[in-house]
Amino acid sequence: RLPLMAGLSGLLGFFILVGVSLKSDYDGLEERARVEVGNLGHLMELHTAARIRNIDQILQDVQGHVTPEDMARSQAQRGARGEELERLLRTKREIVPEVHGLHLVNVKGDFLYSSLSPLPPYNMADRSHFTAHVQNPEAGLVIAEPVLGRTTGKWTLAVSRRLNNADGSFAGVVVATFLPESFAPFYQSLDLGPHGNASLRDTHARMLMR
């Protein structure tokens, strides 16, 4: 019995050592995976933040070029000034390839000037990136939830800033629209493995891109 017990004890010790070794290897793999996921998440965050920051710089630049008089005109009254503003919008839109359209929308929600031609015949008074500025003069940069774009027919994101009259009252918005799918080349460049996936969500956990 003693040799048998000794053999069993040795075998049990062997399995314990193997178990400890496997657990250590597993913990190491798990930690490396956690670090890699954290690094990828940070990279995605930096990429997205840089794109939004670039778009916001464009919006603020356009804000500085637009006057209350520009926003008070009707579509029929745009004239040479309208052509000048639309050249500005087209030039600024080209700075960030992800931007599909750059628009100036009047107090009624109608497109007044646009980088797109012809001028979109739609109204966005019901869109959250418009109503947020109507309701809150201090809204700052507004990033709306994805919607089916009226100018694109695809899922679209809108980023906007408020335009004011001289007395601080609402004059309209400057808005940039872009397609979440424009992030696809960057996402596809990430090595996520055969079963990995990456997604972009807003602060309300709404899916923007996957």
Kinemage of the C-alpha trace (Angstrom):
@kinemage 1
@onewidth
@group {chain A} dominant
@subgroup {mainchain}
@vectorlist {calphas} color= white
{ca arg a 1} P 0.000 0.000 0.000
{ca leu a 2} L 2.810 2.421 0.788
{ca pro a 3} L 4.251 2.264 -2.782
{ca leu a 4} L 0.718 2.697 -4.145
{ca met a 5} L 0.025 5.681 -1.893
{ca ala a 6} L 3.374 7.197 -2.769
{ca gly a 7} L 2.626 6.735 -6.462
{ca leu a 8} L -0.798 8.314 -6.122
{ca ser a 9} L 0.649 11.194 -4.133
{ca gly a 10} L 3.289 11.736 -6.792
{ca leu a 11} L 0.647 11.627 -9.533
{ca leu a 12} L -1.545 14.050 -7.617
{ca gly a 13} L 1.417 16.386 -7.151
{ca phe a 14} L 2.134 16.184 -10.872
{ca phe a 15} L -1.459 17.185 -11.737
{ca ile a 16} L -1.331 19.999 -9.210
{ca leu a 17} L 1.860 21.324 -10.804
{ca val a 18} L 0.328 21.047 -14.285
{ca gly a 19} L -2.812 22.833 -13.052
{ca val a 20} L -0.804 25.637 -11.468
{ca ser a 21} L 1.258 26.002 -14.641
{ca leu a 22} L -1.822 26.086 -16.872
{ca lys a 23} L -3.501 28.600 -14.550
{ca ser a 24} L -0.402 30.785 -14.705
{ca asp a 25} L -0.308 30.545 -18.500
{ca tyr a 26} L -4.029 31.355 -18.685
{ca asp a 27} L -3.636 34.345 -16.381
{ca gly a 28} L -0.744 35.579 -18.517
{ca leu a 29} L -2.748 35.221 -21.726
{ca glu a 30} L -5.734 36.924 -20.132
{ca glu a 31} L -3.587 39.830 -18.958
{ca arg a 32} L -1.965 40.212 -22.391
{ca ala a 33} L -5.403 40.126 -24.029
{ca arg a 34} L -6.652 42.745 -21.583
{ca val a 35} L -3.685 45.007 -22.388
{ca glu a 36} L -4.156 44.525 -26.149
{ca val a 37} L -7.877 45.317 -25.924
{ca gly a 38} L -7.103 48.386 -23.835
{ca asn a 39} L -4.532 49.568 -26.372
{ca leu a 40} L -6.935 49.021 -29.279
{ca gly a 41} L -9.694 50.839 -27.432
{ca his a 42} L -7.384 53.773 -26.752
{ca leu a 43} L -6.313 53.854 -30.403
{ca met a 44} L -9.956 53.874 -31.553
{ca glu a 45} L -10.753 56.634 -29.073
{ca leu a 46} L -7.883 58.790 -30.329
{ca his a 47} L -8.867 58.217 -33.963
{ca thr a 48} L -12.522 59.112 -33.387
{ca ala a 49} L -11.733 62.108 -31.184
{ca ala a 50} L -9.316 63.460 -33.800
{ca arg a 51} L -11.956 63.227 -36.530
{ca ile a 52} L -14.606 64.941 -34.411
{ca arg a 53} L -12.113 67.613 -33.367
{ca asn a 54} L -11.258 68.298 -37.019
{ca ile a 55} L -14.947 68.568 -37.908
{ca asp a 56} L -15.556 70.917 -34.985
{ca gln a 57} L -12.705 73.160 -36.112
{ca ile a 58} L -14.402 73.426 -39.499
{ca leu a 59} L -17.742 74.271 -37.898
{ca gln a 60} L -16.191 76.983 -35.753
{ca asp a 61} L -14.333 78.409 -38.739
{ca val a 62} L -17.559 78.603 -40.733
{ca gln a 63} L -19.258 80.230 -37.714
{ca gly a 64} L -16.686 83.005 -37.910
{ca his a 65} L -17.435 83.686 -41.588
{ca val a 66} L -21.237 83.801 -41.354
{ca thr a 67} L -23.171 86.926 -40.382
{ca pro a 68} L -26.742 87.235 -39.083
{ca glu a 69} L -27.576 88.962 -42.380
{ca asp a 70} L -26.439 85.871 -44.273
{ca met a 71} L -28.865 83.721 -42.299
{ca ala a 72} L -31.759 86.190 -42.641
{ca arg a 73} L -31.786 85.977 -46.451
{ca ser a 74} L -34.228 83.804 -48.346
{ca gln a 75} L -32.968 81.274 -50.856
{ca ala a 76} L -33.910 83.696 -53.666
{ca gln a 77} L -31.864 86.498 -52.069
{ca arg a 78} L -28.572 84.634 -51.700
{ca gly a 79} L -26.919 86.145 -54.795
{ca ala a 80} L -23.138 86.521 -55.017
{ca arg a 81} L -22.784 86.227 -51.245
{ca gly a 82} L -24.489 82.848 -51.417
{ca glu a 83} L -22.008 81.647 -54.039
{ca glu a 84} L -19.151 82.865 -51.846
{ca leu a 85} L -20.450 80.991 -48.801
{ca glu a 86} L -21.032 77.791 -50.758
{ca arg a 87} L -17.464 77.916 -52.107
{ca leu a 88} L -16.330 78.248 -48.496
{ca leu a 89} L -18.437 75.236 -47.460
{ca arg a 90} L -17.073 73.089 -50.309
{ca thr a 91} L -13.490 74.060 -49.467
{ca lys a 92} L -13.939 73.292 -45.780
{ca arg a 93} L -15.708 70.000 -46.489
{ca glu a 94} L -12.718 68.742 -48.447
{ca ile a 95} L -10.456 69.124 -45.401
{ca val a 96} L -12.029 66.107 -43.680
{ca pro a 97} L -12.731 63.282 -46.171
{ca glu a 98} L -15.299 61.669 -43.844
{ca val a 99} L -17.624 64.675 -44.131
{ca his a 100} L -20.393 64.088 -46.665
{ca gly a 101} L -22.017 67.513 -46.508
{ca leu a 102} L -21.492 70.859 -44.816
{ca his a 103} L -24.588 73.043 -44.499
{ca leu a 104} L -25.962 76.295 -43.149
{ca val a 105} L -29.551 75.850 -41.997
{ca asn a 106} L -31.792 78.802 -41.218
{ca val a 107} L -34.015 79.450 -38.225
{ca lys a 108} L -36.883 77.519 -39.832
{ca gly a 109} L -34.768 74.414 -40.399
{ca asp a 110} L -34.407 74.911 -44.164
{ca phe a 111} L -31.097 74.457 -45.982
{ca leu a 112} L -29.920 77.949 -46.970
{ca tyr a 113} L -26.340 77.256 -48.129
{ca ser a 114} L -24.685 73.894 -48.718
{ca ser a 115} L -21.558 72.197 -50.034
{ca leu a 116} L -23.946 69.955 -51.980
{ca ser a 117} L -25.464 70.951 -55.283
{ca pro a 118} L -28.319 71.315 -55.853
{ca leu a 119} L -29.384 72.699 -52.488
{ca pro a 120} L -31.125 69.900 -50.522
{ca pro a 121} L -34.902 70.552 -50.573
{ca tyr a 122} L -35.445 69.171 -47.068
{ca asn a 123} L -36.240 70.573 -43.657
{ca met a 124} L -34.442 69.504 -40.487
{ca ala a 125} L -36.471 71.359 -37.871
{ca asp a 126} L -37.320 67.972 -36.317
{ca arg a 127} L -33.733 66.736 -36.099
{ca ser a 128} L -32.067 66.612 -32.689
{ca his a 129} L -28.937 68.396 -33.947
{ca phe a 130} L -31.238 71.346 -34.769
{ca thr a 131} L -33.676 71.279 -31.847
{ca ala a 132} L -30.852 70.992 -29.293
{ca his a 133} L -29.638 74.458 -30.300
{ca val a 134} L -33.154 75.912 -30.346
{ca gln a 135} L -33.747 74.715 -26.796
{ca asn a 136} L -30.305 75.448 -25.348
{ca pro a 137} L -28.192 78.425 -26.478
{ca glu a 138} L -25.251 76.967 -24.551
{ca ala a 139} L -25.391 73.515 -26.160
{ca gly a 140} L -22.020 74.008 -27.859
{ca leu a 141} L -21.014 71.121 -30.086
{ca val a 142} L -23.916 68.705 -30.620
{ca ile a 143} L -23.331 65.161 -31.912
{ca ala a 144} L -26.683 63.680 -32.882
{ca glu a 145} L -27.800 60.064 -32.838
{ca pro a 146} L -27.534 58.235 -36.190
{ca val a 147} L -30.542 58.709 -38.459
{ca leu a 148} L -31.448 57.825 -42.024
{ca gly a 149} L -30.138 60.870 -43.850
{ca arg a 150} L -32.541 62.756 -46.081
{ca thr a 151} L -29.694 63.771 -48.381
{ca thr a 152} L -27.816 60.430 -48.300
{ca gly a 153} L -30.515 57.787 -47.867
{ca lys a 154} L -28.043 56.049 -45.530
{ca trp a 155} L -27.408 55.977 -41.799
{ca thr a 156} L -25.839 59.340 -41.109
{ca leu a 157} L -24.321 61.217 -38.184
{ca ala a 158} L -24.632 64.982 -37.803
{ca val a 159} L -22.398 67.347 -35.844
{ca ser a 160} L -23.600 70.921 -35.385
{ca arg a 161} L -23.042 74.306 -33.768
{ca arg a 162} L -25.449 77.169 -33.184
{ca leu a 163} L -25.495 80.460 -35.099
{ca asn a 164} L -26.684 83.584 -33.282
{ca asn a 165} L -28.070 86.970 -34.181
{ca ala a 166} L -26.407 90.077 -32.754
{ca asp a 167} L -28.748 89.980 -29.736
{ca gly a 168} L -27.935 86.319 -29.040
{ca ser a 169} L -31.183 84.956 -30.439
{ca phe a 170} L -31.211 81.838 -32.585
{ca ala a 171} L -30.250 82.338 -36.253
{ca gly a 172} L -29.746 78.746 -37.381
{ca val a 173} L -27.036 76.087 -37.317
{ca val a 174} L -23.939 75.057 -39.172
{ca val a 175} L -23.974 71.285 -39.534
{ca ala a 176} L -21.618 68.657 -40.918
{ca thr a 177} L -22.941 65.228 -41.859
{ca phe a 178} L -20.870 62.100 -42.261
{ca leu a 179} L -21.475 58.408 -42.781
{ca pro a 180} L -20.455 55.989 -39.996
{ca glu a 181} L -19.249 53.651 -42.758
{ca ser a 182} L -16.484 56.180 -43.475
{ca phe a 183} L -14.751 54.789 -40.361
{ca ala a 184} L -14.773 51.268 -41.861
{ca pro a 185} L -11.276 51.379 -43.470
{ca phe a 186} L -9.719 52.243 -40.110
{ca tyr a 187} L -11.693 49.582 -38.227
{ca gln a 188} L -10.847 46.967 -40.846
{ca ser a 189} L -7.146 47.758 -40.448
{ca leu a 190} L -7.252 46.567 -36.819
{ca asp a 191} L -6.184 42.975 -36.141
{ca leu a 192} L -9.046 41.716 -33.981
{ca gly a 193} L -8.656 38.000 -34.668
{ca pro a 194} L -11.204 35.697 -36.338
{ca his a 195} L -13.861 36.209 -33.645
{ca gly a 196} L -13.136 39.808 -32.638
{ca asn a 197} L -15.238 42.859 -33.369
{ca ala a 198} L -15.059 46.567 -32.632
{ca ser a 199} L -17.893 49.011 -32.229
{ca leu a 200} L -18.318 52.754 -31.804
{ca arg a 201} L -21.036 53.900 -29.399
{ca asp a 202} L -22.093 57.282 -28.130
{ca thr a 203} L -22.432 58.312 -24.476
{ca his a 204} L -25.922 56.763 -24.387
{ca ala a 205} L -24.507 53.410 -25.583
{ca arg a 206} L -26.235 53.782 -28.962
{ca met a 207} L -24.459 51.867 -31.738
{ca leu a 208} L -22.833 54.159 -34.283
{ca met a 209} L -20.489 51.800 -36.106
{ca arg a 210} L -19.548 48.109 -35.851
